[in-house]
Amino acid sequence: MEDFEKILVLENEFEAELIEEVLMDKQIPYGIIIREDSALGGITELEEGWGYLEAPGRFKDEIMAIYKEIQDTSTEPEEGEA
């Protein structure tokens, strides 16, 4: 089994679900680690993100390209918006 490394920080569950769907379709191995800190009331989420994605290093460039595409798509204005 290949070693997994931290690839990117996820800001929220929505982001995680989007990238997870694409990675599953492309059969890229991954893990999503959620930062749960109920004892601190979610303060580390503000500083360190909602969680992070890890995968074998050989997939890093492909995963980053997928993530950038998701980011670009989610920040584009809807048709008719200015």
C-alpha positions, 0 to 999 in steps of 0.5 A: 500500500502506498503512503498517503500524504496531506494534499490540501486543506478543505474549507467545508463539507460541501467542498469535501463532497464535491472533490470526493465525487470526482476522486471516486469517479477517477478511482483515485485513492484518498482519505478525508480527515475531518478536524473535530474539536467539539471541546474547543467549540470549532475554533481550530476549524477557523484557523486550520480549515474544516479538514484535509484530503490525503492521497498518494503523492503521485496523484497530487498534481491531478488532485490539485487541478481537480480542486482548482476546477471546483474552486473556479466553478463555485466562484463563477457568477450564475447566469444573469448575475453581475 
